Amino acid sequence: MAATAPRRLESHVCGKWTPGQGAGKPLLDAATGAPVATIDSSGIDFAAVLAHGRAAGPALRAMTIHERALMLKALGLRLMELKDEFHALSLATGATPRDGWIDIEGGIGTLLNYASRGRRDLPNTRVLTEGAVEPLSKDATFSAQHILVPLEGVAVHINAFNFPCWGMLEKLAPTLLAGMPAIIKPASQTAYLTELMVRRMLETRLLPEGALQLICGGVGDLLDHVTCQDVVTFTGSAATGLKLRQHPAIVENAVRFTMEADSLNAAILGPDAAHGTPEFDLFTREVVGEMTAKAGQKCTAIRRVIVPRAHLHAVAGALRERLAAVTLGLPGDKATRMGPLASLEQRAEVRGAIEALRADADMVAGDPFELRLASGDPERGGFMAPVLLACDNPLAARAVHEVEAFGPVATLMPYDDLDEAVALARAGRGSLVSSLFTDDAAVAERVVLGMAPFHGRVMLGNRDSAKSSTGHGSPLPMLVHGGPGRAGGGEELGGIRAVKHYMQRVAVQGAPKLLAAVTGRWAEGAPATTGRHPFRKPLSELRVGDQLVTDTRQVTLEDVEHFARFTGDTFYAHMDEAAARANPFFEGRVAHGYLIVSFAAGLFVQPDPGPVLANYGIDNLRFLTPVNIGDTLGVRLTCKEINPRADAEYGEVRWDCRVSNQHDAVVAQYDVLTMVAKEWPAPG
């Protein structure tokens, strides 16, 4: 029977799947060397690809943020249904099922996380406001507001080979949520898995045409055509990233360029974490886990193992013992703990890097040329045993702080005091992550503050967090992923921060009524409308600027003393006239702040059943003027912002609440947050 020809990968550009015009480069199974696919992008008009993506922008920007978030949710749920198909192909990349879980479920989980955050943390609008309104005049006729709007270009994501799914999805999710189309360029070696996932995403027809394009192969002259409205992101080696950063079009047009580069991440063992402590065991387990997960092909993997000199031999012995128990073999075998590197070429690169590291260090465990496999062929698959080196004088060394072996390789380095440990961590010239294992709070403070300027993330490990910790090498959607210097100087993830990377921040100045029209948010000085109580209006009738001015209520001594007895709050300023007068802020006994808030609610609340379903919070509460016994309070309540949910029959409404005394001095200012029905039966 004739062998099946390898699959010819296609790019999805300009609305269709397009094969390259050349013969294509063969892509081989990392473990068996069998052909998996061929890749080629010759013949593609890359200027047209960018133009097609930009043409998709209006459709994305016409959607609200919640609509885009729901789109991501539906996409993520569909991908999760298909995960077994992705896992089956992932084995060809050399990933074990556990490695594949990080890439596949981890990537889809990140997509779903952004879908959730978009609905939970962002309003259902097309324009984001940032920060408070800045008054620019005393009479409130001129103000300013920072807003964020989607860029009108395309985000070009150039990804690494080690995480063909996660690397795509962690960038794509905030890009689409921001309202920007994307072009995905996966690394060739594992592009077949990215192509499969993109095919399945496009088959859902959930995305507007052109919102997602894929280039399998080289990008040709694509970057020659980028403009100030485009974004380019890169994940990979620092050397390649530097070349891209210096591309003439990127420099000339000040194109946003975000780089996340492989770095010499460190793990530090605290001086208190001697052999036999929980922290020692956690540390050695974490080091071996980071060396062997994805065969060490992680941008966050531990490359430098920094330990107290007194613990060096104990650590070396424990690591040798753990590494000796690692079973190498075909990634699909149940007994396999570590699969191959992504290719024979990658193995050759790692072996060359180890040779360079040996200028400063000696091998103490493993050998890059000796293998004991449980399964697989070492001549056809990129198998390599984990290698541990040791550098006795790391402060005087160079190679261990400059050369990265992108595989299952780490170097032990002793330190004599904490300042030396920090200096060694910083010697990597900027890293994505470092970790410290200690149960000593003073050690944690000193080391973290010393390392922080040179790292994007610092993970602390000890016995208390052992069961719940996500570990050294796991980037999380809610935390920033990136680092200074060698790590690229970029930033990804970090919750909503990532969405804003694809938006333009603009300071808008003008009269409050014009600002309100632009932002959809009422501000002091903007027009207001009084009439029917705004709590009687469903979202379909409620408008920003609808306002209620209440009757007034006098605060009596009996009110203050009853509140004190009822709540137990007998702070002296409320109960002791002489002590209150001695306070430079008060003229005598004053009302409780929360009594003021309670009286305000009593003044503005409409008690009958109606469209206001619940009060779920108060934001930005400030007490500005003391309330004395005998003062009279009134409330001005204004509809500040309306946020209708795209997936529910209600929305959130933010109300500006200003409580004033008889002299029109503001005594309290805050935002009231309510849930309001979109529709409500008319009276009668």
C-alpha positions in Angstrom: 0.0 0.0 0.0 1.4 3.4 -0.9 2.3 5.8 1.9 -0.1 8.7 2.5 1.4 12.0 1.3 2.0 14.5 4.1 -0.7 17.2 4.5 -0.1 20.4 2.6 -0.6 23.2 5.0 -2.6 26.2 3.7 -2.8 29.8 4.7 -6.1 31.4 5.2 -5.8 34.9 3.7 -8.1 37.3 1.9 -11.1 35.1 2.7 -10.0 31.7 1.4 -7.6 28.8 2.1 -4.6 29.3 -0.1 -1.7 26.8 -0.7 1.8 28.1 -1.4 3.0 27.9 -4.9 6.3 26.1 -4.1 7.1 22.5 -3.2 7.0 23.3 0.5 9.3 22.5 3.4 8.6 19.1 5.0 7.6 19.1 8.7 8.5 15.9 10.6 7.1 14.2 13.6 9.3 15.2 16.5 9.4 11.7 17.9 9.4 9.4 14.8 10.8 11.6 12.0 7.8 10.7 9.9 6.5 13.4 7.6 3.5 15.3 9.1 3.0 18.1 6.6 4.6 20.5 4.2 4.6 24.3 4.6 5.0 27.1 2.1 3.6 30.6 1.7 5.1 31.6 -1.6 2.8 33.5 -4.0 0.8 35.3 -1.3 0.2 39.0 -1.8 1.0 40.1 1.8 0.0 43.8 1.2 -3.4 42.5 0.2 -3.5 40.3 3.3 -3.0 43.4 5.5 -5.6 45.3 3.5 -8.1 42.5 3.9 -7.6 42.5 7.6 -8.0 46.2 7.9 -11.3 46.0 6.0 -12.6 43.6 8.7 -12.0 46.2 11.4 -15.3 48.1 11.0 -17.4 44.9 11.6 -15.5 44.1 14.8 -15.6 47.7 16.0 -19.4 47.8 15.4 -19.8 45.1 18.0 -19.9 46.1 21.6 -17.3 44.7 24.0 -19.8 42.3 25.5 -20.8 41.0 22.1 -17.1 40.4 21.3 -16.7 38.6 24.6 -19.7 36.4 23.9 -18.2 35.6 20.5 -15.0 34.5 22.3 -16.9 32.4 24.8 -18.8 30.5 22.0 -15.4 30.0 20.2 -13.7 28.7 23.3 -16.6 26.3 24.1 -16.5 24.9 20.6 -12.7 24.4 20.7 -13.0 22.6 24.1 -15.4 20.2 22.4 -12.7 19.4 19.8 -9.8 19.1 22.2 -9.3 15.4 21.6 -8.6 16.1 17.9 -6.0 18.7 18.9 -4.3 16.4 21.4 -4.0 13.6 18.8 -2.1 15.9 16.5 -0.1 17.5 19.3 1.8 14.2 19.9 3.6 14.9 16.6 5.1 18.0 18.2 6.8 15.9 20.8 4.3 17.0 23.6 3.2 14.4 26.0 -0.6 14.5 27.0 0.4 16.5 30.0 2.4 18.9 27.9 -0.5 19.1 25.5 -2.8 20.1 28.3 -0.7 23.2 29.0 -0.9 24.1 25.3 -4.4 23.1 24.4 -6.6 23.4 27.5 -4.4 26.1 28.8 -4.8 28.1 25.6 -8.6 27.6 25.4 -8.9 28.4 29.1 -7.1 31.7 28.5 -9.6 32.5 25.6 -12.5 31.7 27.9 -10.9 33.8 30.7 -10.9 36.8 28.5 -14.4 36.1 27.4 -15.5 36.2 31.1 -13.3 39.3 32.0 -14.7 41.2 29.0 -18.2 40.9 30.4 -17.3 41.2 34.1 -14.6 43.9 34.0 -15.6 46.0 31.0 -18.7 47.9 30.2 -20.9 46.9 27.2 -19.7 49.8 25.1 -17.5 50.5 22.1 -15.5 53.2 23.9 -13.7 52.7 27.2 -13.2 55.5 29.7 -10.1 55.5 31.8 -9.8 57.3 35.1 -12.0 60.1 36.4 -13.1 63.2 34.6 -10.4 65.9 35.1 -12.0 69.3 35.7 -10.0 72.0 33.9 -12.0 75.0 35.0 -13.5 76.2 38.3 -17.0 76.6 36.8 -17.1 73.0 35.4 -17.4 74.3 31.8 -14.2 72.7 30.6 -13.1 69.2 31.5 -11.1 66.2 30.1 -11.5 62.5 30.0 -9.1 59.8 28.9 -10.8 57.3 26.5 -9.5 54.2 24.7 -10.6 53.2 21.2 -9.6 50.2 19.0 -6.7 50.8 16.6 -7.8 50.6 13.0 -5.1 48.3 11.7 -4.2 44.7 12.1 -2.4 42.9 14.9 0.3 40.6 13.4 1.2 37.9 15.9 4.5 36.0 15.1 4.6 33.0 17.5 7.1 30.4 18.7 7.1 26.7 18.0 6.8 25.5 21.6 3.1 26.4 22.2 1.3 26.3 18.9 -2.2 26.7 20.5 -1.6 28.7 23.7 0.8 31.0 22.0 -1.8 31.9 19.5 -4.9 32.1 21.8 -3.3 34.2 24.6 -2.6 37.0 22.1 -5.7 36.5 19.9 -8.2 36.7 22.8 -7.4 40.3 23.9 -6.9 41.4 20.3 -10.4 40.4 19.3 -11.9 41.6 22.5 -10.3 45.0 21.8 -12.0 45.1 18.4 -8.9 44.5 16.2 -8.4 41.9 13.5 -5.4 39.6 13.7 -3.0 37.8 11.4 -1.4 34.7 13.0 2.0 33.6 11.8 2.9 30.3 13.7 6.5 29.0 13.8 6.8 26.5 10.9 7.9 23.4 12.9 4.5 23.0 14.7 2.3 25.1 12.4 0.2 22.1 11.5 -1.4 22.1 14.9 -2.1 25.9 14.7 -3.6 25.4 11.2 -5.9 22.7 12.5 -7.2 24.9 15.3 -7.6 27.9 13.0 -9.6 25.8 10.6 -11.9 24.7 13.4 -12.4 28.3 14.6 -13.2 29.5 11.1 -15.7 26.7 10.6 -17.8 28.0 13.4 -18.5 31.2 11.4 -18.5 33.1 14.6 -15.9 35.6 13.5 -16.5 38.4 11.0 -14.8 37.7 7.7 -11.1 38.8 7.8 -11.0 39.1 11.6 -8.7 36.1 11.7 -6.1 35.3 9.0 -3.3 32.7 9.1 0.0 32.6 7.3 1.7 29.1 7.2 5.3 29.8 6.1 7.3 32.9 5.7 5.8 36.4 5.9 7.6 37.7 2.8 7.3 41.5 2.7 4.4 41.7 5.1 6.2 43.9 7.6 7.1 46.4 4.8 3.4 47.4 4.7 2.6 48.0 8.4 1.5 51.4 9.6 1.0 53.3 12.8 -2.4 51.7 13.2 -1.0 48.1 13.2 0.5 46.1 16.0 3.3 43.5 15.7 4.0 41.0 18.5 6.7 38.5 18.6 7.5 35.5 20.7 10.8 33.7 20.3 14.6 34.2 20.5 16.0 37.6 21.5 18.1 37.7 18.4 15.2 37.3 16.0 13.1 39.7 18.0 15.8 42.4 17.8 15.9 42.1 14.0 12.1 42.5 13.8 12.2 45.5 16.2 14.6 47.2 13.9 12.6 46.6 10.7 12.5 50.0 8.8 8.7 50.1 8.6 8.3 49.4 12.3 10.8 52.1 13.2 9.7 54.7 10.6 6.0 54.3 11.4 6.4 53.9 15.2 4.5 50.6 15.0 3.6 49.1 18.3 5.9 46.2 18.8 5.7 43.8 21.7 8.3 41.2 22.2 8.4 38.3 24.6 11.8 36.6 24.3 13.3 33.5 25.9 15.2 34.4 28.9 17.6 32.9 31.5 15.0 32.5 34.3 16.3 31.7 37.7 15.0 29.8 40.8 16.6 30.7 44.1 16.6 28.5 47.2 16.5 30.5 50.4 19.2 30.0 53.1 16.5 28.7 55.5 15.4 25.9 53.1 17.9 23.2 54.1 17.6 19.6 53.2 14.5 18.1 54.9 12.4 21.2 54.9 9.3 21.4 52.8 10.8 24.3 50.8 13.8 22.2 49.8 11.6 19.4 48.4 9.3 22.0 46.6 12.4 23.6 45.1 13.9 20.4 43.7 10.6 19.2 42.4 9.9 22.5 40.7 13.4 22.6 39.0 13.0 19.1 37.6 9.4 19.8 36.5 10.5 22.9 34.7 13.5 21.1 33.1 11.3 18.3 31.7 7.9 19.8 30.9 7.7 20.3 27.1 11.3 18.9 27.2 12.4 22.2 28.7 11.2 24.1 25.6 9.4 26.8 27.6 10.2 30.5 27.6 9.6 30.5 31.3 11.7 27.3 32.1 14.3 27.4 34.9 17.7 27.8 33.4 19.7 28.9 36.4 19.4 27.2 39.8 20.8 29.5 42.5 21.4 27.8 45.9 23.2 28.6 49.1 26.8 27.2 48.9 26.1 25.2 52.1 23.2 23.4 50.4 24.9 22.9 47.0 25.8 19.2 47.3 22.4 18.3 48.8 20.6 20.1 46.0 22.8 18.4 43.4 22.2 15.0 44.8 18.4 15.5 45.1 18.2 16.8 41.5 20.3 13.9 40.2 18.0 11.4 41.9 14.8 13.1 40.5 16.3 13.4 37.0 17.3 9.8 37.0 13.7 8.8 37.5 12.5 10.7 34.4 11.4 8.2 31.7 12.1 9.3 28.1 10.1 7.9 25.2 7.4 8.4 22.6 5.0 11.2 23.8 1.9 9.0 23.5 3.2 6.2 25.8 1.7 6.2 29.3 5.1 5.5 30.8 6.7 8.5 29.2 7.4 11.5 31.4 9.4 13.5 28.9 9.1 13.4 25.1 11.5 14.6 22.5 12.5 18.1 21.5 10.6 19.6 18.6 13.1 18.4 16.0 16.6 16.9 15.4 17.7 20.4 14.4 16.5 21.7 17.8 18.4 19.0 19.6 21.6 19.9 17.7 21.1 23.5 18.8 20.7 22.5 22.4 23.8 20.3 22.3 25.8 23.2 20.9 24.5 25.5 23.6 25.5 23.0 26.3 29.0 22.9 24.8 29.1 26.7 25.1 27.9 26.5 28.7 30.8 24.1 29.6 33.2 27.0 29.2 31.9 28.0 32.7 30.3 24.8 34.1 30.7 21.1 34.4 28.1 18.4 33.8 26.9 16.8 37.0 23.9 14.8 35.7 22.9 13.6 32.3 24.7 13.6 29.0 23.3 15.2 25.8 24.8 12.3 23.7 23.8 9.4 25.8 20.2 8.1 25.9 18.2 5.4 27.6 14.8 5.4 25.9 11.7 3.4 27.0 10.4 3.8 23.5 11.3 5.6 20.3 14.3 5.8 18.0 17.1 8.2 19.0 18.2 8.6 15.4 14.8 9.7 14.1 13.4 11.6 17.1 14.7 14.6 18.9 15.2 12.8 22.2 17.8 14.1 24.7 18.4 13.3 28.3 18.0 16.2 30.8 21.4 17.8 31.6 22.3 19.5 34.9 25.5 21.5 35.0 27.2 23.3 37.9 29.2 26.5 37.9 31.4 27.0 41.0 32.1 30.7 40.5 29.0 32.1 38.8 29.8 35.8 39.6 32.9 35.6 37.5 31.3 33.5 34.7 29.7 34.8 31.5 28.4 32.0 29.4 25.9 30.8 32.1 24.3 34.3 32.1 24.4 34.7 28.3 23.8 31.3 26.7 20.4 29.6 26.8 20.0 26.0 25.9 16.4 25.8 24.9 15.8 22.3 26.2 16.0 20.2 29.3 19.1 22.0 30.6 19.8 23.9 33.8 22.9 25.2 35.6 23.5 25.0 39.4 25.1 28.2 40.9 26.1 28.6 44.6 25.8 31.9 46.5 27.3 33.0 49.8 24.8 35.7 50.9 21.5 37.1 49.7 23.1 40.1 48.0 25.0 37.6 45.8 21.9 35.6 45.1 20.1 38.7 43.9 23.1 39.7 41.8 23.1 36.3 40.1 19.4 36.6 39.3 19.9 40.0 37.8 22.9 38.8 35.8 20.5 37.4 33.3 19.9 41.0 32.1 16.2 40.7 32.4 14.0 37.6 32.7 10.4 36.6 32.3 10.2 35.0 35.7 12.2 34.1 38.7 11.2 32.1 41.8 12.3 32.0 45.4 11.6 29.2 47.8 11.7 30.2 51.4 9.6 30.3 54.5 11.4 33.3 55.9 9.5 36.6 55.4 12.6 38.7 55.7 14.3 36.7 53.0 11.3 37.0 50.8 11.2 40.8 51.2 14.9 41.3 50.5 15.2 39.1 47.5 12.0 40.1 45.8 12.7 43.8 46.1 16.2 43.2 44.8 15.0 41.1 41.8 11.8 42.9 40.9 13.3 45.6 38.5 14.8 42.9 36.3 11.8 40.5 36.1 8.3 40.4 34.8 7.0 38.0 37.5 8.4 36.7 40.8 6.9 33.5 42.2 7.3 32.7 45.9 7.1 29.1 47.0 6.7 27.8 50.5 4.8 25.2 52.5 1.7 27.3 52.8 1.1 27.6 49.1 2.5 24.2 48.1 -0.9 22.7 47.2 -2.4 25.7 45.5 0.6 27.2 43.7 0.5 27.3 39.9 4.3 27.1 39.9 7.3 28.9 38.5 6.6 28.4 34.8 2.9 29.0 34.3 1.9 32.4 32.8 -1.7 33.2 33.9 -4.3 35.3 32.1 -4.7 37.7 35.1 -0.9 38.3 35.5 1.5 40.1 33.2 3.7 38.0 31.1 6.9 39.6 29.8 10.0 41.1 31.2 12.7 43.8 30.7 16.0 43.6 28.9 16.8 40.2 27.4 13.2 39.1 28.0 12.1 41.6 25.3 10.8 44.6 27.2 7.2 43.7 26.3 4.1 42.7 28.2 1.3 40.3 27.5 -1.7 39.1 29.4 -2.2 40.9 32.8 -6.0 40.8 32.6 -7.6 43.8 30.9 -4.1 45.4 30.5 -3.6 43.2 27.4 -6.8 44.4 25.8 -5.6 48.0 26.0 -2.4 47.1 24.1 -4.6 47.1 21.0 -6.3 50.4 21.7 -5.4 54.0 21.5 -5.5 56.1 24.6 -6.8 59.6 23.8 -7.3 62.6 26.1 -10.5 64.4 25.1 -11.0 67.9 26.3 -14.2 70.0 26.1 -17.5 71.0 27.6 -19.0 68.3 29.9 -22.0 67.9 27.7 -19.8 67.1 24.7 -17.6 64.7 26.7 -20.8 62.9 27.9 -21.9 62.5 24.3 -18.5 61.0 23.3 -18.1 58.7 26.4 -21.7 57.8 27.2 -20.9 58.8 30.8 -22.4 61.8 32.7 -20.0 64.3 34.3 -20.4 67.3 36.5 -21.5 70.2 34.4 -23.3 68.1 31.7 -27.0 68.5 31.2 -29.4 66.7 33.5 -33.1 65.9 33.2 -35.5 65.8 36.1 -39.0 64.5 36.2 -40.3 61.0 36.9 -38.2 59.2 39.6 -35.4 57.5 37.6 -35.8 54.4 39.8 -39.2 53.9 38.0 -37.5 53.8 34.6 -36.3 50.5 33.0 -33.2 50.6 30.9 -35.3 51.1 27.7 -36.4 54.4 29.1 -33.6 55.5 31.4 -31.1 58.0 30.0 -27.7 59.2 31.1 -28.3 62.5 32.9 -31.7 61.5 34.4 -31.6 63.1 37.8 -33.4 63.3 41.1 -33.1 66.1 43.6 -34.5 64.9 46.9 -36.1 66.5 49.9 -33.9 67.2 52.9 -33.5 65.7 56.3 -32.0 67.2 59.5 -29.5 65.3 61.5 -30.4 65.3 65.2 -28.5 64.3 68.3 -31.0 61.5 68.8 -30.1 60.2 65.3 -26.4 60.0 66.1 -26.8 58.4 69.5 -29.4 55.9 68.2 -27.0 54.9 65.3 -24.1 54.5 67.8 -26.2 52.2 70.0 -27.7 50.3 67.1 -24.4 49.6 65.3 -21.9 49.7 68.2 -19.9 52.4 66.6 -19.2 54.7 69.6 -16.1 56.4 68.2 -15.3 59.5 70.4 -16.0 62.0 67.7 -19.6 60.9 67.6 -20.1 60.6 71.4 -17.8 63.0 73.3 -18.3 66.7 72.7 -15.0 67.8 74.4 -12.9 65.2 72.7 -14.5 66.0 69.3 -13.8 69.7 69.7 -10.1 68.9 70.5 -9.9 67.2 67.1 -8.6 69.9 64.6 -11.1 68.6 61.9 -14.3 69.0 64.0 -16.2 71.8 65.7 -18.0 69.3 68.0 -19.7 66.0 67.8 -20.3 64.8 64.2 -22.5 62.3 62.5 -21.2 58.9 61.4 -20.2 58.7 57.8 -22.3 55.6 57.3 -25.3 57.3 58.9 -25.0 59.9 56.2 -24.9 57.2 53.5 -28.0 55.5 55.1 -29.9 58.8 55.4 -29.0 59.5 51.7 -30.5 56.1 50.7 -33.6 56.9 52.6 -33.9 60.1 50.7 -33.4 58.8 47.1 -34.8 55.3 47.2 -38.2 54.7 45.7 -39.6 51.8 47.8 -42.2 50.3 45.5 -41.4 47.2 43.3 -39.9 48.4 40.1 -37.1 48.0 37.5 -34.3 48.5 40.0 -33.6 44.9 40.9 -30.7 45.2 43.4 -28.0 47.5 44.8 -24.7 45.7 44.4 -22.2 48.2 45.6 -20.7 51.6 46.2 -17.6 52.9 44.5 -15.3 55.8 45.3 -17.0 56.8 48.6 -15.5 59.9 50.1 -16.6 62.0 53.1 -15.7 65.6 52.3 -17.2 67.8 54.9 -18.1 66.9 58.6 -21.8 66.8 59.3 -22.6 68.5 62.6 -25.6 68.0 64.8 -28.5 70.1 63.3 -27.2 70.1 59.7 -29.7 69.4 57.0 -28.8 67.0 54.2 -30.1 66.6 50.7 -29.2 64.3 47.8 -28.7 64.8 44.1 -28.8 61.4 42.3 -27.8 61.3 38.6 -27.7 58.5 36.2 -24.0 58.4 35.3 -23.5 55.4 33.1 -25.7 52.6 31.6 -24.3 49.2 30.9 -26.9 46.9 29.3 -25.7 43.3 29.4 -25.7 41.5 26.1 -26.6 38.2 27.6 -29.2 39.1 30.2 -32.5 40.9 30.7 -30.9 43.5 32.9 -28.0 45.9 33.0 -25.8 47.7 35.4 -26.4 51.4 36.1 -23.9 53.7 37.8 -25.4 56.6 39.7 -23.6 59.7 40.8 -24.7 60.5 44.3 -23.8 63.8 45.9 -24.9 64.6 49.5 -24.9 68.2 50.4 -25.6 70.2 53.6 -27.7 73.4 54.0 -24.7 75.5 52.8 -24.5 73.4 49.5 -21.2 72.0 50.7 -20.7 68.5 49.5 -20.5 66.2 52.6 -20.3 62.9 50.7 -19.7 61.8 47.1 -19.9 58.3 45.7 -21.2 56.1 42.9 -24.2 53.8 43.6 -24.3 50.6 41.6 -27.6 49.0 40.7 -29.0 46.2 38.5 -31.9 47.5 36.4 -34.3 45.5 34.3 -34.3 46.3 30.6 -38.1 46.3 30.5 -40.8 46.7 33.2 -44.6 46.6 33.0 -46.1 50.1 32.8 -48.1 51.2 35.9 -51.7 50.0 35.8 
